[in-house]
Amino acid sequence: MTENEKGRVLLIEPFYGGSHKQLIDILKEHINGCVLHTLPAKKWHWRARTSALYFSQTIPKSDTYRVLLTSSVLNLAELVALRADLAGVRKILYFHENQLVYPVRKQQERDFQYGYNQILSCLVADRIVFNSQYNMDSFLSNVAPYMKLIPDHRPTGLVELIQPKCCVIHFPVSNPFSFTEKNRAQYLNPEQKTIHSSSSTCAISRIPQTGDGCCSESRKLECCGNTTANTCNSSEEQSDSAYSLYAHSQMLALHTQSDLYTLSVPSSDSPSGVIESSSKGEAGRDIVRPSHDCIKLDCKPNTGEEKPIHIVWPHRWEHDKNPDCFLRVMTQLHKENFRFHLSVIGEQYEKNPEIFDISKDVLKDHIIAWGFQHSKDDYYKLLFEADVAVSTAVHEFFGVAMLEAAQSGCYPVCPNRLVYPEIFPKCYLYNTEVQLYKMLRRFCKHPHVARQHIIQVDTKRFTWRNSITVRSKDKTFRVIMSQMTGLWKMVFQQHQEVS
């Protein structure tokens, strides 16, 4: 770093924890000349209300600042008003989430000021970056309706001022397979997972072993498009294979209200027992799934003793992640005497929803881990060991935890709403709590279905070093960069040059 580069980029994070901390740390590592100012990730509401005044007093004055980046937790308009020397600095506002669509039971319960502050910050910012298309679209489409909550003398034309400054840069998810190569080796033991590289997906499945009720490799059937690596020779084996495929197809059918995804089960007289995997196109035509949409299943159903399915819920312990829904489902499975292991992890705060204490006592015989994992190694180790990861969120704009779980080989189960349809194929989405219950019940009955499934999510496009697409009305930002590093550097460099 040259002397001229020192202190050119001012990074401000009022809520320095979780994904907010992860982004700031990555930027500081890859962008030269960063100066960091943060507050601990506590008392979010107070950070949103008062952090601008705090930073106006603690950030030293300097004539070297060229770019300022902060999250939308900060009231950027207040900071610039209090610190006139920052008015000329090029300002980048990053939206991890937006308050315009925060779920409340009644409109009267909404604190108007949080969303209003984010709109003001957008008007002051030079560039506005969202972590997902859903985040940007939901914000821009709700600016005008949100301002109608003002009883009279409402401002107009705000979207036209904000939209040209907006773009999407996906959050850079840290890859658990590379966070520590030394620790990675100890996780990849015969009882856990093996990685299969693919040009378009992060494909992960279990290593076959007798203890998991898996067939030997000679009896393994892989369904990739409409071809099979091995075929079952006898009619008995074909029938058993059909049973396993039927179980999986029934599980997949729970995700959709129509027959969007089907698996054709081979009959005993079909040539070579070829299995076809297809989906319905918009015109109702059968479309053969590409080879990377693979499902690896056993030729025979699991007849021996099989380890219980390990289900993980890796989210903040707050109401907007809807823990009540998840724990109701798990309690019902417990009452019906299903075998499963359970890990409920994620960041905790001073006051947690009561459902956690109640459910911990009810589900105590199933629990593997309960509570925040203070070590990232322990957190990723749990994801490696788990089979299924579940989200029940009612407020989510990216979902770092679910992508990390998918990278670790967990079968992701997400609600068919918010950002999830943007990231996950339909086979991983559910519409109702009843559908969630049925999916998890089937996994409890047939753990191998989740363990042998090859993840069909292209997680590589969300990592720091891989290419992403930037969507923006501004032609300068409508580019495809070879690396996310280059994209962020371009954003910073442009603003430094302008300054």
Buried (B, 14 or more C-beta within 10 A) or exposed (E): EEEEBBBBBBBBBBBBBBBBBBBBBBBBEBBEBBBBBBBEBEBBEEBBBBBBEBBBEEBEEBEBBBBBBBBBBBBBBBBBBBBEEBEEBBBBBBBBBBBBBBEEEEEEEBBEEBBBBBBBBBBBBBBBBBBBBBBBBBBBEBBEEBBEEEEEEEEEEBBEEBBEBBBBBBBBBBBBBEEBEEBBEEBBEEEBBEBBEBEEBBBBBBBBEEEBBBBEEEBBBBBBBBBBEEBBEEEEBBBBBBBBBEBBBBBBBBBBEEEBBBBBBBEEEBEEBEBBBBBBEEEEEEEEBEBBBBBBBBBBBBEEEBBBBBBBBBBBBBBBBBBBBBBBBBBBBBEEEBBBBBBBBBBEBEEBBEBBEEBBEEBEEBBBBBBBBEEEBEBBBBBBBBBBBBBBBBBBBBBBBBBBBBBBBBBBBBBBBBBBBBBBBEBBBBBEBEBBBBBBBBBBBBBBBBBBBBBBBBBBBBBBBBBBBBBBEEEEBEEEBEBBBBBBBBBBBBBBEEE
